[in-house]
Amino acid sequence: MVSVPDVAVGITVVGSANIDHVARCERLPRPGETVTDATFERVPGGKGANQALAAARLGARVRFVGRVGRDDLALRSLTQAGVDLSGVVRDDGETGVALILVDAEGENVIVVAPGANRRLRPEDVQIGAADAVICQLEIPLEAVAAARAQARFFCLNAAPAREVSGFDLRPDLLVVNRYEYERIEPGDALVALTLGAEGAVLLKRGEEVARARPPSVTAVDGTAAGDAFCAALVVSLLEGRERDAALVRACAAGALAASRAGAQPSLPSAEEVDALLRG
């Protein structure tokens, strides 16, 4: 059994913070179709903020760097979790917004209007003292490159899939799904390839080094499952867990998130992940 460090690992997440507008309906509409009788809520979201909150709930000491507008809702959950928000820049524009439709089976479609996230500049990025930095691609690539330049260990969750040529983003750990894997050159990075219900594999120079399947759960909403997976994998590796054990733990965190409604409300604690793995 791995002994978790007495001092929490330090992670800086540089990324997006959004306000999620979530409509839950029986089924997703077809092109040109209107579906009614949905429920609606506004909740904090954004891949960066989700991953920061996930890491904090898993026991890490977390700093979040991003840009938001006038609405404080995007940072509410991070504030409650004790995340260091001194790296957040505020401006007079609009906070990023995600429009999310979720059906009765937990499938979703998402459209993001980046808002303030698009205005994050390289000079805004100060990672502080961190064992690792996590970035996604919902912020300008110049800001991602600035984070990479300051990182001791750099995890890139290459989502959403974008062209990144011309930027030095060389990750130590690359987290991608099948579609994102086709769009980015992994180089010498350890690659975590997520496979949905099939789990995930770890690849090194194209060779499989670990594989895990998620515990069986009833899917409710997959919105932040990938964010829970990414944060749990980084935290587990920093805590000194072996690669296969870290991957199992990441799959369990993602499964727990998918079994609950909402993005940030669904993110599990370390104790909940332990309980699920104990069965």
Backbone torsions as a table, in degrees:
resi	resn	phi	psi	omega
1	MET	NA	138.1	179.6
2	VAL	-78.6	135.8	174.6
3	SER	-89.0	116.9	-179.9
4	VAL	-69.4	134.9	-177.7
5	PRO	-55.7	144.5	177.7
6	ASP	-64.0	-35.4	177.9
7	VAL	-98.1	127.7	-177.4
8	ALA	-60.0	140.2	175.7
9	VAL	-66.6	148.0	-177.5
10	GLY	-102.7	125.2	-179.5
11	ILE	-128.5	131.2	169.8
12	THR	-106.4	126.3	175.8
13	VAL	-105.1	122.4	176.6
14	VAL	-109.9	114.3	-174.7
15	GLY	-178.2	-159.4	-171.3
16	SER	-89.8	148.7	169.3
17	ALA	-130.1	124.4	-177.7
18	ASN	-125.2	169.3	164.0
19	ILE	-107.6	118.3	-178.8
20	ASP	-86.6	127.5	172.7
21	HIS	-103.2	105.3	-169.2
22	VAL	-110.3	123.9	174.2
23	ALA	-114.1	125.9	178.2
24	ARG	-106.2	126.5	-175.2
25	CYS	-136.2	166.5	-179.0
26	GLU	-64.3	-41.5	177.8
27	ARG	-146.6	157.3	179.3
28	LEU	-76.4	140.7	-179.8
29	PRO	-70.2	149.6	171.9
30	ARG	-81.9	163.4	179.2
31	PRO	-52.9	127.1	178.7
32	GLY	84.3	-1.7	-176.1
33	GLU	-100.6	146.1	173.5
34	THR	-106.3	130.0	175.9
35	VAL	-114.7	131.7	-177.1
36	THR	-112.8	-173.2	-179.9
37	ASP	64.4	29.7	176.8
38	ALA	-84.8	160.3	168.3
39	THR	-104.1	158.0	-173.4
40	PHE	-139.8	143.7	172.4
41	GLU	-152.7	156.6	173.9
42	ARG	-111.0	124.4	-177.4
43	VAL	-139.8	157.5	176.4
44	PRO	-64.8	145.6	179.2
45	GLY	-160.0	-153.6	-173.4
46	GLY	96.6	134.9	-174.9
47	LYS	-60.3	-38.6	179.8
48	GLY	-64.9	-50.7	179.8
49	ALA	-63.8	-38.6	177.6
50	ASN	-59.5	-46.4	-177.5
51	GLN	-69.2	-34.7	176.2
52	ALA	-64.0	-45.6	179.6
53	LEU	-66.1	-41.7	178.7
54	ALA	-59.0	-45.6	179.7
55	ALA	-63.0	-39.7	179.4
56	ALA	-64.4	-43.3	180.0
57	ARG	-67.4	-22.9	178.4
58	LEU	-88.9	5.4	171.8
59	GLY	104.9	1.7	-179.4
60	ALA	-82.5	158.2	170.7
61	ARG	-92.1	118.1	-165.1
62	VAL	-122.3	136.3	170.0
63	ARG	-115.9	135.7	177.8
64	PHE	-114.2	132.4	177.4
65	VAL	-119.7	124.0	179.4
66	GLY	-171.0	-171.0	179.7
67	ARG	-135.3	132.7	178.6
68	VAL	-130.7	166.2	178.5
69	GLY	-98.0	-137.4	-171.1
70	ARG	-81.9	-18.8	-173.8
71	ASP	-88.5	123.8	-177.8
72	ASP	-81.8	-9.2	-175.9
73	LEU	-58.3	-35.4	-176.0
74	ALA	-60.5	-25.1	-176.0
75	LEU	-106.1	2.5	-172.5
76	ARG	-58.7	-50.2	-177.1
77	SER	-67.1	-36.2	178.8
78	LEU	-64.9	-40.3	177.4
79	THR	-61.6	-45.8	-178.8
80	GLN	-64.2	-29.8	-178.6
81	ALA	-86.7	-1.2	178.5
82	GLY	78.8	20.3	177.4
83	VAL	-69.8	138.7	177.5
84	ASP	-70.4	115.3	-177.0
85	LEU	-108.3	16.1	-178.5
86	SER	-67.9	-15.4	177.6
87	GLY	-91.4	4.3	-179.6
88	VAL	-85.9	131.5	177.5
89	VAL	-102.5	136.4	178.0
90	ARG	-111.6	144.9	173.3
91	ASP	-138.9	-178.0	-175.3
92	ASP	-89.9	3.9	179.3
93	GLY	-85.9	-169.1	-178.5
94	GLU	-85.4	139.7	170.1
95	THR	-67.3	150.7	177.9
96	GLY	-59.0	150.3	-178.1
97	VAL	-131.2	138.4	171.8
98	ALA	-118.4	129.5	175.5
99	LEU	-100.1	117.1	-170.6
100	ILE	-124.9	127.4	171.8
101	LEU	-110.5	131.5	-179.6
102	VAL	-126.5	130.4	179.7
103	ASP	-96.2	-179.5	-174.4
104	ALA	-66.1	-19.5	179.4
105	GLU	-93.2	0.2	-179.8
106	GLY	90.7	-1.3	176.1
107	GLU	-72.9	149.1	-179.0
108	ASN	-140.9	159.6	167.9
109	VAL	-129.0	142.8	-172.2
110	ILE	-135.8	135.0	170.5
111	VAL	-123.9	130.4	-176.5
112	VAL	-113.5	131.4	168.7
113	ALA	-105.6	105.8	-166.6
114	PRO	-61.2	-32.3	180.0
115	GLY	54.2	-128.7	-176.2
116	ALA	-61.6	-27.0	179.0
117	ASN	-56.7	-35.0	-178.9
118	ARG	-68.9	-16.6	-176.3
119	ARG	-99.7	6.7	176.6
120	LEU	-69.0	125.1	-175.6
121	ARG	-106.3	158.2	178.1
122	PRO	-55.7	-37.7	-178.9
123	GLU	-70.3	-13.9	175.3
124	ASP	-77.0	-16.6	-169.3
125	VAL	-91.2	104.7	175.0
126	GLN	-127.1	108.3	-169.4
127	ILE	-83.6	-16.0	-179.0
128	GLY	68.6	-159.5	179.6
129	ALA	-84.0	114.1	-176.4
130	ALA	-146.4	140.0	173.3
131	ASP	-74.3	-26.8	-179.4
132	ALA	-154.1	155.7	175.6
133	VAL	-121.8	135.1	175.6
134	ILE	-115.9	131.5	174.8
135	CYS	-130.4	159.3	170.8
136	GLN	-126.4	-170.7	-176.8
137	LEU	-115.1	30.5	174.4
138	GLU	-96.1	8.8	176.6
139	ILE	-125.8	166.7	179.9
140	PRO	-57.8	142.9	-178.4
141	LEU	-63.9	-28.0	176.5
142	GLU	-61.5	-38.1	178.3
143	ALA	-70.9	-37.6	176.9
144	VAL	-62.5	-44.2	179.4
145	ALA	-62.8	-37.6	178.0
146	ALA	-64.5	-38.2	177.5
147	ALA	-67.4	-41.7	-179.5
148	ARG	-61.4	-38.6	-177.5
149	ALA	-65.6	-22.8	-178.0
150	GLN	-99.5	-4.6	-168.9
151	ALA	-89.4	139.2	169.3
152	ARG	-77.7	-42.9	176.1
153	PHE	-132.8	124.2	-171.7
154	PHE	-118.1	119.8	174.4
155	CYS	-105.7	124.8	176.1
156	LEU	-112.6	116.8	169.5
157	ASN	-92.8	99.9	-169.9
158	ALA	-79.1	62.8	-179.4
159	ALA	-135.5	137.7	-5.5
160	PRO	-70.4	158.6	-177.6
161	ALA	-60.0	128.0	179.8
162	ARG	-143.9	159.3	172.4
163	GLU	-75.2	125.1	-175.3
164	VAL	-120.6	7.9	-179.8
165	SER	-61.7	144.4	-178.7
166	GLY	95.4	-5.6	179.1
167	PHE	-122.1	139.8	178.3
168	ASP	-86.3	93.7	-178.9
169	LEU	-113.9	11.9	-172.8
170	ARG	-39.0	103.8	-179.0
171	PRO	-85.7	155.0	167.9
172	ASP	-83.3	-33.9	176.9
173	LEU	-132.0	125.9	179.3
174	LEU	-114.3	122.6	179.2
175	VAL	-110.8	120.1	-174.2
176	VAL	-147.0	157.9	166.1
177	ASN	-96.8	-176.1	-175.5
178	ARG	-57.3	-43.0	-175.6
179	TYR	-70.6	-40.1	179.9
180	GLU	-69.4	-32.8	-179.8
181	TYR	-61.6	-31.1	-179.5
182	GLU	-74.9	-15.0	-172.3
183	ARG	-103.2	-5.6	-172.8
184	ILE	-136.8	143.4	178.6
185	GLU	-86.4	116.1	-174.8
186	PRO	-74.8	-20.2	-177.5
187	GLY	59.8	-131.5	-177.8
188	ASP	-97.3	12.0	-175.6
189	ALA	-69.2	152.2	164.1
190	LEU	-75.0	127.1	-175.2
191	VAL	-109.9	125.8	171.0
192	ALA	-101.6	110.7	-178.7
193	LEU	-102.4	112.9	-178.5
194	THR	-86.1	141.1	-173.2
195	LEU	-125.7	26.9	178.4
196	GLY	64.6	-130.5	-178.0
197	ALA	-64.6	-18.1	179.0
198	GLU	-80.3	-9.0	178.7
199	GLY	101.5	-131.2	-176.4
200	ALA	-160.2	158.5	174.5
201	VAL	-129.0	151.6	170.3
202	LEU	-104.6	132.0	-178.5
203	LEU	-123.0	142.0	173.4
204	LYS	-131.1	116.4	-175.8
205	ARG	52.5	39.9	176.7
206	GLY	84.4	-7.0	-178.9
207	GLU	-100.3	136.1	179.5
208	GLU	-70.6	129.3	178.4
209	VAL	-116.9	-14.0	176.7
210	ALA	-163.5	153.7	178.2
211	ARG	-147.1	143.2	178.7
212	ALA	-147.9	150.3	174.3
213	ARG	-112.3	146.2	179.9
214	PRO	-74.7	153.2	172.3
215	PRO	-60.8	154.6	-179.9
216	SER	-73.1	123.2	176.8
217	VAL	-138.5	165.2	173.1
218	THR	-91.9	116.3	-177.1
219	ALA	-69.3	132.1	177.9
220	VAL	-117.5	-44.1	-176.7
221	ASP	-161.5	113.4	-176.9
222	GLY	-88.4	12.6	-171.0
223	THR	-53.8	-48.5	-174.5
224	ALA	-110.7	14.5	-177.9
225	ALA	-61.0	-41.6	178.6
226	GLY	-65.3	-33.9	178.6
227	ASP	-69.7	-40.2	176.6
228	ALA	-63.1	-42.6	178.4
229	PHE	-58.9	-50.0	-176.5
230	CYS	-60.8	-49.0	-178.8
231	ALA	-62.9	-42.9	-178.4
232	ALA	-65.7	-36.6	178.9
233	LEU	-65.0	-45.9	-179.8
234	VAL	-64.4	-48.3	179.9
235	VAL	-59.0	-44.4	-177.8
236	SER	-63.6	-42.3	178.5
237	LEU	-65.4	-41.7	179.2
238	LEU	-65.9	-30.1	178.5
239	GLU	-75.3	-5.3	176.2
240	GLY	94.7	11.9	178.3
241	ARG	-72.2	147.8	174.8
242	GLU	-63.8	157.7	-174.3
243	ARG	-58.2	-43.5	-177.9
244	ASP	-67.3	-38.6	178.0
245	ALA	-67.8	-39.2	177.9
246	ALA	-63.6	-39.3	-179.7
247	LEU	-68.0	-41.0	176.6
248	VAL	-59.3	-44.0	-179.2
249	ARG	-65.7	-39.8	178.7
250	ALA	-64.4	-41.4	177.9
251	CYS	-63.3	-38.7	178.4
252	ALA	-65.3	-41.5	178.1
253	ALA	-63.2	-42.7	178.1
254	GLY	-63.9	-39.9	179.1
255	ALA	-64.2	-43.0	177.9
256	LEU	-60.4	-43.5	179.5
257	ALA	-62.6	-39.8	-179.6
258	ALA	-69.6	-19.8	-177.7
259	SER	-86.6	2.2	-176.6
260	ARG	-128.9	155.0	179.7
261	ALA	-78.4	147.1	175.2
262	GLY	89.2	168.5	178.9
263	ALA	-89.2	-79.8	-177.0
264	GLN	-65.7	-35.7	176.7
265	PRO	-62.4	-20.0	-175.8
266	SER	-87.5	-11.0	-171.7
267	LEU	-71.7	128.9	-171.8
268	PRO	-85.7	160.8	172.3
269	SER	-88.4	167.8	176.8
270	ALA	-61.1	-38.7	-179.8
271	GLU	-64.7	-37.6	179.2
272	GLU	-69.1	-37.2	176.3
273	VAL	-65.2	-43.9	178.1
274	ASP	-58.4	-44.1	-177.7
275	ALA	-64.2	-40.5	178.9
276	LEU	-65.3	-39.9	-179.2
277	LEU	-71.3	-27.5	175.9
278	ARG	-73.4	-19.4	179.0
279	GLY	77.7	NA	NA
